[in-house]
Structure formats: C-alpha cells, structure tokens
Amino acid sequence: LRTGVTCVYAFGFALMTPQLFINYKMKSVAHLPLRVMLYRSINTFIDDLFAFIIRMPIMHRISCFRDDLVFVIYMYQRWIYPVDSNRPSEGGGRAPDDAAPAKARTA
C-alpha cells in the first residue's frame, strides 16, 4: 500500500511539471491564463491549511509542500516572462483587441 501511495504522489508531481517546461521553452506564460493561476493559488492555500491543521501521514504533507514549490516556480515564471499578446489564445478566450475593429468595418 505504501508503494502505491508513493507512486501516486510521484506521478502527481510529474503531472504538474510539464507546464513549467512549456513556459521555460517558450519564454512566455500566454498559455497559463490568470483564471487557472487563481485556481491553483486557492488550491495550494487550502492544501497547506489542511496540511497544518489535520493529522496526516508525512508523505502527504511533503506532497502538499511539493505543490507549493511548483506554485512558487509558476509565480516566478509569471513575473519574469512576458505575456505574448500577439499569440492567439489556446484556451478559447476572446480574440485580441485589434481584431474587433476589423470585424466592425466589414459589417
């Protein structure tokens, strides 16, 4: 059982790191919307709160603080890399502002 739990924690960490690599390679955080960042920050805060309040195994506490490490790196990347506004939104958000006047002229 302990080996299975350790594997789950390790794969959870492995699933969080691809976004860090994408941000690093593209030198941009355009594909990490503010809404997703807000969700991750709330999730990280709640995990930390419960890790301090509730008695739980040490491995689970370590996994909560591992999420904090990844979140701090996300925040650092958000601070250091610019948001490329010329890139179309991968999340299906609205188009850039310069596309709206062109649409109005054709109508």
DSSP file (Angstrom, degrees, kcal/mol; ACC not computed):
  #  RESIDUE AA STRUCTURE BP1 BP2  ACC     N-H-->O    O-->H-N    N-H-->O    O-->H-N    TCO  KAPPA ALPHA  PHI   PSI    X-CA   Y-CA   Z-CA
    1    1 A L     >        0   0    0      0, 0.0     4,-2.2     0, 0.0     5,-0.2   0.000 360.0 360.0 360.0 -40.7    0.0    0.0    0.0
    2    2 A R  H  >  +     0   0    0      1,-0.2     4,-2.4     2,-0.2     5,-0.2   0.890 360.0  51.8 -63.6 -38.6    2.8    2.4    0.9
    3    3 A T  H  > S+     0   0    0      2,-0.2     4,-2.2     1,-0.2    -1,-0.2   0.902 109.4  50.1 -64.7 -40.5    4.5    1.8   -2.5
    4    4 A G  H  > S+     0   0    0      2,-0.2     4,-2.1     1,-0.2    -2,-0.2   0.909 111.0  48.2 -63.5 -42.3    1.2    2.6   -4.3
    5    5 A V  H  X S+     0   0    0     -4,-2.2     4,-2.3     2,-0.2    -2,-0.2   0.904 110.5  51.6 -65.8 -41.1    0.7    5.8   -2.4
    6    6 A T  H  X S+     0   0    0     -4,-2.4     4,-2.3     1,-0.2    -1,-0.2   0.898 109.6  50.3 -61.7 -40.7    4.3    6.9   -3.1
    7    7 A C  H  X S+     0   0    0     -4,-2.2     4,-2.8     2,-0.2     5,-0.2   0.899 108.8  51.9 -64.6 -40.4    3.8    6.2   -6.8
    8    8 A V  H  X S+     0   0    0     -4,-2.1     4,-1.9     1,-0.2    -2,-0.2   0.921 111.6  46.6 -62.3 -43.4    0.6    8.3   -6.8
    9    9 A Y  H  X S+     0   0    0     -4,-2.3     4,-1.7     2,-0.2    -2,-0.2   0.900 113.1  49.5 -65.2 -40.0    2.4   11.2   -5.1
   10   10 A A  H  X S+     0   0    0     -4,-2.3     4,-2.1     1,-0.2    -2,-0.2   0.913 112.1  47.0 -66.3 -42.4    5.3   10.9   -7.6
   11   11 A F  H  X S+     0   0    0     -4,-2.8     4,-1.9     1,-0.2    -1,-0.2   0.830 107.4  58.0 -69.9 -30.3    3.0   10.9  -10.6
   12   12 A G  H  X S+     0   0    0     -4,-1.9     4,-0.8    -5,-0.2    -1,-0.2   0.900 108.8  45.6 -62.7 -40.0    1.1   13.8   -9.2
   13   13 A F  H >X S+     0   0    0     -4,-1.7     4,-1.1     1,-0.2     3,-0.7   0.901 110.6  53.4 -68.1 -40.7    4.4   15.8   -9.2
   14   14 A A  H 3< S+     0   0    0     -4,-2.1    -2,-0.2     1,-0.2    -1,-0.2   0.823 106.0  53.9 -64.6 -30.8    5.2   14.6  -12.7
   15   15 A L  H 3< S+     0   0    0     -4,-1.9    -1,-0.2     1,-0.2     4,-0.2   0.722 106.9  52.2 -75.7 -20.0    1.8   15.8  -14.0
   16   16 A M  H << S+     0   0    0     -4,-0.8     4,-0.5    -3,-0.7     3,-0.4   0.731  98.5  64.6 -86.4 -22.7    2.5   19.3  -12.6
   17   17 A T  S >X S+     0   0    0     -4,-1.1     4,-1.8     1,-0.2     3,-0.5   0.723  78.2  76.4 -82.2 -21.6    5.8   19.9  -14.2
   18   18 A P  H 3> S+     0   0    0      0, 0.0     4,-2.6     0, 0.0    -1,-0.2   0.882  93.4  56.0 -57.9 -35.3    5.1   20.0  -18.0
   19   19 A Q  H 3> S+     0   0    0     -3,-0.4     4,-2.4    -4,-0.2     5,-0.2   0.884 105.1  52.6 -63.0 -37.1    3.6   23.5  -17.7
   20   20 A L  H <> S+     0   0    0     -3,-0.5     4,-2.1    -4,-0.5    -1,-0.2   0.918 110.6  47.4 -61.9 -42.7    6.9   24.7  -16.1
   21   21 A F  H  X S+     0   0    0     -4,-1.8     4,-2.6     2,-0.2    -2,-0.2   0.901 111.0  50.7 -66.9 -41.2    8.8   23.2  -19.0
   22   22 A I  H  X S+     0   0    0     -4,-2.6     4,-2.4     1,-0.2     6,-0.2   0.926 111.2  48.6 -62.3 -44.7    6.5   24.7  -21.6
   23   23 A N  H  X>S+     0   0    0     -4,-2.4     4,-1.2     1,-0.2     5,-0.9   0.907 113.0  48.3 -61.2 -41.5    6.8   28.2  -20.0
   24   24 A Y  H  <5S+     0   0    0     -4,-2.1    -2,-0.2    -5,-0.2    -1,-0.2   0.926 113.5  45.5 -66.1 -45.4   10.6   27.9  -20.0
   25   25 A K  H  <5S+     0   0    0     -4,-2.6    -2,-0.2     1,-0.2    -1,-0.2   0.879 120.6  38.4 -68.5 -37.5   10.9   26.7  -23.6
   26   26 A M  H  <5S-     0   0    0     -4,-2.4    -1,-0.2     2,-0.2    -2,-0.2   0.584  95.7-139.3 -89.5  -9.7    8.5   29.4  -25.0
   27   27 A K  T  <5S+     0   0    0     -4,-1.2     2,-0.3    -5,-0.2    -3,-0.2   0.856  72.1  93.3  52.6  37.6    9.7   32.1  -22.6
   28   28 A S      < -     0   0    0     -5,-0.9    -2,-0.2    -6,-0.2    -1,-0.2  -0.986  64.0-153.3-153.6 153.6    6.1   33.2  -22.3
   29   29 A V    >   +     0   0    0     53,-1.0     3,-1.5    -2,-0.3    54,-0.1  -0.044  59.6 119.3-117.6  29.3    3.1   32.5  -20.0
   30   30 A A  T 3  S+     0   0    0      1,-0.3    60,-0.2    52,-0.3    -1,-0.1   0.788  73.6  55.2 -65.8 -27.1    0.4   33.1  -22.5
   31   31 A H  T 3  S+     0   0    0      1,-0.2    -1,-0.3    -3,-0.2    -2,-0.1   0.208  93.9  74.0 -93.7  16.3   -0.9   29.6  -22.2
   32   32 A L  S <  S-     0   0    0     -3,-1.5    -1,-0.2    -9,-0.0     5,-0.1  -0.768  79.2-155.0-124.2  84.5   -1.3   29.9  -18.4
   33   33 A P     >  -     0   0    0      0, 0.0     4,-2.0     0, 0.0     3,-0.2  -0.114  24.0-116.1 -62.1 157.3   -4.4   32.1  -18.0
   34   34 A L  H  > S+     0   0    0      1,-0.2     4,-2.5     2,-0.2     5,-0.2   0.836 114.4  58.9 -62.8 -33.9   -4.9   34.2  -14.9
   35   35 A R  H  > S+     0   0    0      2,-0.2     4,-2.2     1,-0.2    -1,-0.2   0.907 106.6  46.9 -63.1 -41.9   -8.1   32.2  -14.1
   36   36 A V  H  > S+     0   0    0     -3,-0.2     4,-2.5     2,-0.2    -2,-0.2   0.901 111.6  51.7 -66.3 -40.5   -6.1   29.0  -13.9
   37   37 A M  H  X S+     0   0    0     -4,-2.0     4,-2.2     2,-0.2    -2,-0.2   0.898 109.2  50.3 -63.4 -40.1   -3.4   30.7  -11.8
   38   38 A L  H  X S+     0   0    0     -4,-2.5     4,-2.3     2,-0.2    -1,-0.2   0.917 110.1  50.2 -63.5 -43.5   -6.1   31.9   -9.4
   39   39 A Y  H  X S+     0   0    0     -4,-2.2     4,-2.5     1,-0.2    -2,-0.2   0.923 111.5  48.4 -60.2 -44.9   -7.5   28.4   -9.1
   40   40 A R  H  X S+     0   0    0     -4,-2.5     4,-2.4     1,-0.2    -1,-0.2   0.867 109.9  52.0 -66.4 -35.2   -4.0   26.9   -8.4
   41   41 A S  H  X S+     0   0    0     -4,-2.2     4,-2.3     2,-0.2    -1,-0.2   0.915 111.6  45.8 -68.3 -41.0   -3.3   29.5   -5.8
   42   42 A I  H  X S+     0   0    0     -4,-2.3     4,-2.4     2,-0.2     5,-0.2   0.919 113.5  50.1 -65.5 -42.4   -6.6   28.8   -3.9
   43   43 A N  H  X S+     0   0    0     -4,-2.5     4,-2.3    -5,-0.2    -2,-0.2   0.904 111.2  48.7 -61.7 -42.4   -5.9   25.1   -4.2
   44   44 A T  H  X S+     0   0    0     -4,-2.4     4,-2.3     2,-0.2    -1,-0.2   0.905 111.1  50.1 -65.0 -42.3   -2.4   25.5   -2.9
   45   45 A F  H  X S+     0   0    0     -4,-2.3     4,-2.3     2,-0.2    -2,-0.2   0.921 111.9  47.1 -62.8 -44.4   -3.6   27.6    0.1
   46   46 A I  H  X S+     0   0    0     -4,-2.4     4,-2.4     2,-0.2     5,-0.2   0.905 111.0  52.0 -66.1 -41.2   -6.3   25.1    1.0
   47   47 A D  H  X S+     0   0    0     -4,-2.3     4,-2.1     1,-0.2    -1,-0.2   0.923 111.4  47.2 -59.8 -44.1   -3.9   22.2    0.8
   48   48 A D  H  X S+     0   0    0     -4,-2.3     4,-1.7     2,-0.2    -2,-0.2   0.902 109.7  53.5 -64.9 -40.5   -1.4   24.0    3.1
   49   49 A L  H  X S+     0   0    0     -4,-2.3     4,-1.9     1,-0.2     3,-0.3   0.938 113.0  42.3 -59.8 -47.8   -4.1   24.9    5.6
   50   50 A F  H  X S+     0   0    0     -4,-2.4     4,-2.2     1,-0.2    -1,-0.2   0.818 108.4  60.1 -71.1 -29.5   -5.2   21.3    5.9
   51   51 A A  H  < S+     0   0    0     -4,-2.1    -1,-0.2    -5,-0.2    -2,-0.2   0.837 112.6  39.5 -66.3 -30.6   -1.6   20.0    6.0
   52   52 A F  H  < S+     0   0    0     -4,-1.7    -2,-0.2    -3,-0.3    -1,-0.2   0.829 122.8  39.1 -84.1 -33.8   -1.1   22.1    9.1
   53   53 A I  H  < S+     0   0    0     -4,-1.9     2,-0.3    -5,-0.2    -3,-0.2   0.916 106.6  60.6 -86.2 -45.5   -4.4   21.5   10.8
   54   54 A I  S  < S-     0   0    0     -4,-2.2     2,-0.4    -5,-0.2    -1,-0.0  -0.637  82.9-118.8 -93.0 140.1   -5.2   17.9   10.2
   55   55 A R        +     0   0    0     -2,-0.3    -3,-0.1     0, 0.0    -1,-0.1  -0.633  51.7 151.3 -74.1 127.1   -3.1   15.0   11.3
   56   56 A M        -     0   0    0     -2,-0.4     5,-0.1    -5,-0.2    -5,-0.0  -0.950  48.9 -71.2-151.2 165.7   -1.9   13.1    8.2
   57   57 A P     >  -     0   0    0      0, 0.0     4,-1.7     0, 0.0     3,-0.4  -0.235  42.7-118.5 -62.2 152.7    1.0   10.9    7.1
   58   58 A I  H  > S+     0   0    0      1,-0.2     4,-2.6     2,-0.2     5,-0.2   0.866 111.9  59.4 -60.8 -38.9    4.3   12.6    6.5
   59   59 A M  H  > S+     0   0    0      1,-0.2     4,-2.1     2,-0.2    -1,-0.2   0.884 105.3  49.6 -60.8 -37.0    4.3   11.7    2.7
   60   60 A H  H  > S+     0   0    0     -3,-0.4     4,-1.8     2,-0.2    -1,-0.2   0.898 110.0  50.4 -70.1 -38.4    1.0   13.6    2.2
   61   61 A R  H  X S+     0   0    0     -4,-1.7     4,-2.0     1,-0.2    -2,-0.2   0.913 110.0  50.8 -63.4 -40.9    2.4   16.6    4.0
   62   62 A I  H  X S+     0   0    0     -4,-2.6     4,-1.9     1,-0.2    -2,-0.2   0.898 108.0  52.8 -63.2 -39.4    5.5   16.5    1.8
   63   63 A S  H  X S+     0   0    0     -4,-2.1     4,-1.6     1,-0.2    -1,-0.2   0.863 106.7  53.3 -66.2 -33.7    3.3   16.3   -1.3
   64   64 A C  H  X S+     0   0    0     -4,-1.8     4,-1.1     1,-0.2    -1,-0.2   0.916 111.9  44.1 -65.1 -42.4    1.4   19.4   -0.2
   65   65 A F  H  X S+     0   0    0     -4,-2.0     4,-1.7     1,-0.2    -2,-0.2   0.756 106.2  61.2 -76.3 -23.1    4.6   21.4    0.1
   66   66 A R  H  X S+     0   0    0     -4,-1.9     4,-1.9     2,-0.2    -1,-0.2   0.890 101.7  53.7 -64.8 -39.4    5.9   20.0   -3.2
   67   67 A D  H  X S+     0   0    0     -4,-1.6     4,-2.4     1,-0.2    -2,-0.2   0.858 104.7  55.4 -61.6 -34.9    2.8   21.7   -4.8
   68   68 A D  H  X S+     0   0    0     -4,-1.1     4,-2.6     2,-0.2    -1,-0.2   0.903 104.5  52.7 -63.5 -41.0    4.0   24.9   -3.1
   69   69 A L  H  X S+     0   0    0     -4,-1.7     4,-1.9     1,-0.2    -2,-0.2   0.932 111.2  45.7 -60.9 -46.0    7.4   24.6   -4.7
   70   70 A V  H  X S+     0   0    0     -4,-1.9     4,-2.3     1,-0.2    -1,-0.2   0.897 112.1  52.2 -64.5 -39.6    5.8   24.2   -8.2
   71   71 A F  H  X S+     0   0    0     -4,-2.4     4,-2.5     2,-0.2    -2,-0.2   0.892 107.3  51.8 -64.4 -39.6    3.4   27.1   -7.5
   72   72 A V  H  X S+     0   0    0     -4,-2.6     4,-2.3     2,-0.2    -1,-0.2   0.894 109.7  49.8 -63.7 -39.4    6.3   29.4   -6.5
   73   73 A I  H  X S+     0   0    0     -4,-1.9     4,-2.6     2,-0.2    -2,-0.2   0.906 109.3  52.1 -66.4 -40.0    8.1   28.5   -9.7
   74   74 A Y  H  X S+     0   0    0     -4,-2.3     4,-2.4     2,-0.2    -2,-0.2   0.934 110.4  48.4 -57.4 -46.2    4.9   29.3  -11.6
   75   75 A M  H  X S+     0   0    0     -4,-2.5     4,-1.8     2,-0.2    -2,-0.2   0.896 110.6  50.7 -63.4 -40.2    4.7   32.7   -9.9
   76   76 A Y  H  X S+     0   0    0     -4,-2.3     4,-2.6     1,-0.2     5,-0.2   0.924 111.2  48.3 -63.0 -43.9    8.3   33.4  -10.7
   77   77 A Q  H  X S+     0   0    0     -4,-2.6     4,-2.6     1,-0.2    -2,-0.2   0.885 109.1  53.5 -64.5 -37.2    7.7   32.5  -14.4
   78   78 A R  H  < S+     0   0    0     -4,-2.4    -1,-0.2     1,-0.2    -2,-0.2   0.860 113.6  44.1 -63.3 -34.5    4.7   34.7  -14.4
   79   79 A W  H  < S+     0   0    0     -4,-1.8    -2,-0.2    -5,-0.2    -1,-0.2   0.883 120.8  36.8 -77.2 -40.2    6.8   37.6  -13.1
   80   80 A I  H  < S+     0   0    0     -4,-2.6    -2,-0.2    -5,-0.1    -3,-0.2   0.843 108.0  63.7 -88.2 -33.9    9.9   37.1  -15.4
   81   81 A Y  S  < S-     0   0    0     -4,-2.6   -53,-0.2    -5,-0.2   -52,-0.1  -0.750  80.3-128.7 -95.1 137.1    8.3   36.0  -18.7
   82   82 A P        -     0   0    0      0, 0.0   -53,-1.0     0, 0.0     2,-0.7  -0.377  22.6-110.0 -76.7 160.3    6.0   38.5  -20.6
   83   83 A V        -     0   0    0    -55,-0.2     2,-1.1   -54,-0.1   -55,-0.1  -0.839  29.3-134.5 -89.0 119.5    2.6   37.5  -21.8
   84   84 A D    >   -     0   0    0     -2,-0.7     3,-0.9     1,-0.2   -56,-0.0  -0.635  23.1-175.8 -78.5 100.6    2.8   37.4  -25.6
   85   85 A S  T 3  S+     0   0    0     -2,-1.1    -1,-0.2     1,-0.2     4,-0.1   0.646  76.7  65.3 -75.7 -13.8   -0.3   39.3  -26.6
   86   86 A N  T 3  S+     0   0    0      2,-0.1    -1,-0.2    -3,-0.1    -2,-0.1   0.696  83.4  90.8 -78.9 -18.6    0.3   38.5  -30.3
   87   87 A R  S <  S-     0   0    0     -3,-0.9     3,-0.1     1,-0.1     2,-0.0  -0.587  86.2-114.5 -79.4 135.4   -0.2   34.8  -29.8
   88   88 A P        -     0   0    0      0, 0.0     2,-0.3     0, 0.0    -1,-0.1  -0.358  40.9 -94.3 -65.9 151.7   -3.8   33.6  -30.2
   89   89 A S    >   -     0   0    0      5,-0.2     3,-0.7     1,-0.2   -58,-0.1  -0.508  29.1-163.7 -72.0 125.5   -5.4   32.3  -27.1
   90   90 A E  T 3  S+     0   0    0     -2,-0.3    -1,-0.2     1,-0.2   -59,-0.1   0.704  86.3  63.3 -79.3 -20.2   -5.1   28.5  -26.7
   91   91 A G  T 3  S-     0   0    0      1,-0.0    -1,-0.2    -3,-0.0    -2,-0.1   0.387 117.6-104.8 -87.7   5.0   -7.8   28.4  -24.1
   92   92 A G    <   +     0   0    0     -3,-0.7    -2,-0.1     1,-0.1     3,-0.1   0.723  69.6 151.1  81.2  20.6  -10.5   29.6  -26.4
   93   93 A G        -     0   0    0      1,-0.2    -4,-0.1     0, 0.0    -1,-0.1  -0.014  53.6 -63.9 -73.3-174.4  -10.6   33.1  -24.9
   94   94 A R        -     0   0    0      1,-0.1    -5,-0.2    -6,-0.1    -1,-0.2  -0.302  58.6 -98.9 -73.2 158.8  -11.6   36.2  -26.8
   95   95 A A        -     0   0    0      1,-0.1    -1,-0.1    -3,-0.1     5,-0.1  -0.242  50.2 -81.1 -71.3 161.7   -9.6   37.5  -29.7
   96   96 A P    >>  -     0   0    0      0, 0.0     3,-1.5     0, 0.0     4,-0.5  -0.229  43.2-110.2 -60.6 158.1   -7.1   40.3  -29.4
   97   97 A D  T >4 S+     0   0    0      1,-0.3     3,-0.7     2,-0.2    -2,-0.1   0.759 113.1  65.0 -64.9 -27.2   -8.5   43.8  -29.3
   98   98 A D  T 3> S+     0   0    0      1,-0.2     4,-0.6     2,-0.2    -1,-0.3   0.660  95.9  59.1 -73.4 -13.4   -7.0   44.7  -32.8
   99   99 A A  H <> S+     0   0    0     -3,-1.5     4,-1.4     1,-0.1    -1,-0.2   0.734  92.7  67.8 -83.7 -23.3   -9.3   42.1  -34.4
  100  100 A A  H <X S+     0   0    0     -3,-0.7     4,-1.7    -4,-0.5     3,-0.2   0.923  97.0  49.4 -66.4 -46.1  -12.5   43.7  -33.2
  101  101 A P  H  > S+     0   0    0      0, 0.0     4,-1.8     0, 0.0    -1,-0.2   0.872 108.2  54.8 -63.1 -34.6  -12.3   46.9  -35.3
  102  102 A A  H  X S+     0   0    0     -4,-0.6     4,-1.2     1,-0.2    -2,-0.2   0.882 107.9  49.8 -64.7 -36.9  -11.7   44.9  -38.5
  103  103 A K  H  X S+     0   0    0     -4,-1.4     4,-0.9     1,-0.2    -1,-0.2   0.878 109.1  51.7 -67.1 -38.4  -14.8   42.9  -37.9
  104  104 A A  H  < S+     0   0    0     -4,-1.7     3,-0.2     1,-0.2    -2,-0.2   0.848 106.1  54.8 -68.8 -34.4  -16.8   46.0  -37.3
  105  105 A R  H  < S+     0   0    0     -4,-1.8    -1,-0.2     1,-0.2    -2,-0.2   0.832 106.1  51.2 -68.7 -32.5  -15.6   47.5  -40.6
  106  106 A T  H  <        0   0    0     -4,-1.2    -1,-0.2     1,-0.2    -2,-0.2   0.740 360.0 360.0 -78.7 -21.4  -16.7   44.5  -42.7
  107  107 A A     <        0   0    0     -4,-0.9    -1,-0.2    -3,-0.2    -2,-0.2   0.473 360.0 360.0 -81.4 360.0  -20.3   44.5  -41.3
